Amino acid sequence: MNAPLTDAAVLDRIREQRLIETVEHMSPTYLEGIKRILTVSADTELISAPAYFHAARFAPNLNSFGSAIAIIQDELGHAHIAYRLLRDLGVDTEELIYRRDPVKWKYPYAFDVPLDSFYELIVANAFYDRAGYTLLGDIYNSTTFGPWKRALVKVDKEETFHLRHGEQWMRKLAPDPAEHERLQQAIDWMFLLTVEWFGLPDDLKKHTEQLGFGFKGKSNDELRQTWMSTAVPLCQELGFKVPAHFDDGQKRWVIDCAFPAAFDEKKKRWLLEDGAITWDDVLVRWKNRGPSNAEFVEHVQRGNRGLMRLLEAA
């Protein structure tokens, strides 16, 4: 049996602009790193299905319900791609999906806060799917893992549809004062959750191999800037208030309120009046998961448990 490649050998291959195609091209560090980022991507895509369906039930008509279901179908397909890649890397995906404790899932905390109206679903498409498009678009352009790069050609186009769905509905409803206010209420709590979406700031980032091995091209803070560069102008154009602006002196988007901040997940309200908290405090909230974590993971796992019971009884 051949000895595993060293990190230096993998980096040499990358410098030669040769993609990493199989486990045989990976060092142990590369393998663990690519499995980590793929798991986050797969979990995020899969858990978005029950999260979005929770809100799709409030669609105003059959056409809008159908569009929401089409988005959910896409997300399930995206999850399948990522889990299949993980399986090819030796991960027991049956165990990962159907036997893992809900608190061990790895997806942005925002999806643990239930979307309780069609307005919140619209904003989720405009914000959350924009975040997904930002992240996966960067991976598509930069990743050194060949199978993922090729698979993201399809995913990239479909994520564009998702965020455009949110944008178009926001544009349609924004002129009506009552509808505008309902959307503003959703934006008030969902904007900062999406700013958090990109993870710890660069000076606190732990998994440096993501950039070192070229899993992605931009850092967390750079991706946050990319997201705000389109999300904030969209809100400003439609007359929605968000706590961010572009600072000409710094040449970057800045947050105008206490950040990071404590979040009341039951009332869907940021406790900005209490001032900023630390990222260690945010990590505690993330690790504890949110109010719908167990419910949404249960939606994913219950069918498999039922099947296993039937097979055991046969």
C-alpha positions, 0 to 999 in steps of 0.5 A: 500500500502506498504511503499517503501523499504529503501536504507539500506534494499536494501543493506541488500538484496544485501549483502545476494547475492540476486538479485534485480528482481522487483520494489518491491525489490527497494528503490526510490534511487535504482529505479531512479539509475537503470532507469538512467543507463538503459536509457543511455544504451538503447539510446546508442544502439538505436542511433548507428543504424542510426549512423552506417547506415550513414557509412554502405552505403560506404561499398566496397561490398555487403558482407561488407554491409551485415555485417554492417547491421547485426551489426545494427540489433543487436544494435536495438535488444539490445536497445529493451531489455533495453527499455523493462526493462525500461517499466517494471520499469514504464517508458513510453518508447513511450514518451521516444523514440518518443517524447523526444527532441534530446538534452535530449537523453543520449548517448556518444557524439561520436555518434553525430559526423557522420561516413563518410566512411567505414574506420570510421565505421571499427574504430567505431566497433573496438573502440566504440563497444569495449567500449560498450563491456567493459561497458556491460561486467562489468555490466553483471559480476557485476549488482545486477539487475537480469533481466538485468544480464540475458538479457546481456548474449545475448548482450555480445556475439553479442558485441564481434562480432561487435568489432571483425568485426572492428579488422579484417578489420583493420588487413586486410587493415593495410598492405596497406600504402594508406589504413593504412593512411585512418585508421590512419586519423579516429583513430586520432579523434576517439581514444580520443572520445572513451577515453571520452566515459566512462564519468567523472573521478572518482573524479568528478563522481556524481552518486555514487549509480552505484557502491554503489548499484552494477549496475556495478562493476568498476568505470569510470576510471577503465573502461577507463583503461580496454578499453585502455588495449586492444585498445592501444595494437591493434593499436600498433601491427598494426602500428597505432599511438595513444596518450597513453602508459602503464607507468610501474611506475604507472602500468596504461595506460596514455594519452600522450597529452592534455586531456581533450581537445577541439574538432573541430567537423566540421573538426574532429580535436582535438585542442591539440595545445591549451592545456588541458581544464576542464571537465566542458568545456567537459560537455558543449560540451556533453550537447549541443550534436553534429552535427548529434544529431538532424538528427539521432534522427529524423531517429528514430522518424519520422516513429512514427510521420507518423503513428500517423498522419495516425491514427489521420486522420483515 
